[in-house]
Amino acid sequence: HDALPIFLNEDSLSVFATTLEDGSAIYLANNTTIELPEHFSGDKREIKLSGDAYFQVARDEKKPFVIETERIQVKVLGTSFNVRCAKDIAPSLSVNTGLVEVTLKKTGEKVRVKAGESLLVASNVLKIVKTEDLSLFDAYTTNIRFKDERLENVVKILNRNSQDANLEISPDIADRKITATFDNSSPEVVQELISLALNLKSEKRGERYYLHQ
């Protein structure tokens, strides 16, 4: 069996972001824990979640992404959504893009939730409602913290959540590790912070910043 790495965010001021081997990104709110295998094997990508997290799942029709929580199971091929399953509140889920399938473990009830919809668990019943506040997804990506994350993954996440994908790195520095927090700063500030942290050089190429040794 693969080892089970555990990621925990105890910082209430920022969201902890990490990238999985399949290219999926997970953003953990404070007091949130995920457990996942060292490598995804078999016919599914399965993790365990406790708390509040936002997922951007890489699409793989042959190997669905499965999130196990205490009361519900979430199954998805590729989409973005958040899940809230802290012990002191009823579980809920909101879908930003794509489609997910949710199973209530106690009764076996299954529903599919699409973009723009939220799911609530009340009295052991799954209820789908319209997502009223779409800005809730932005809360996960405006103040992101990384810990010993590969620079290539950091840049992918920052570009993915920016209106303009403005950062590029040379291949030889992709594996450099960085620990940093980015609070929705401009690309100019972000590239400067990365350059200072890793002693890199930066040059502007059109609208993009290129980082290198």
MOBELNOR-V401859 format. One line per field, one symbol per residue. phi: phi as a letter, one per 20 degrees, with the letter a starting at -180 (. if undefined). psi: psi as a letter, one per 20 degrees, with the letter a starting at -180 (. if undefined). burial: # if it has 24 or more other ideal C-beta (glycine too) atoms within 12 Angstrom, else .. A space follows every 50 residues. Layout:
phi: ???
psi: ???
burial: ???
This chain:
phi: .ffdfddcddefebeedbdefenfdcddffldcccbfgcfcmdbddcdcc pcbdcceffbfecfecddcfdcddcbeaacadccbffecffbbcdecnbc dddeffdnfccdddgndcdcdcllcecdcffedffffffecebdddcleg ggfgffffffddfcfddbcfgfdfefecdacddmffgffffffffffdld dccecmeddddbf
psi: qqqnqpppojoiirppqqprhjiqqpoprqkqpqpqqhqprbjqoprppo coqppnpppnhinqpppprhhqpppqgoaprqpokqhjqpqrqppgqbpq pppohhijpqqpprpiqqpqoplkpppprpohniihhhhijinppqolqp hghghggghhjqhpniqqqqhijhjpqqorpplkrqhggghggggghjlr qqqpncjqpppr.
burial: ......#.#....#######.#.######..#####...#...####### ########....#######.###############.....########## ####......#.##..#####....#.#..#.....#.#########.## ############...####...#..#.#.###....#..##.###.##.# .#......####.
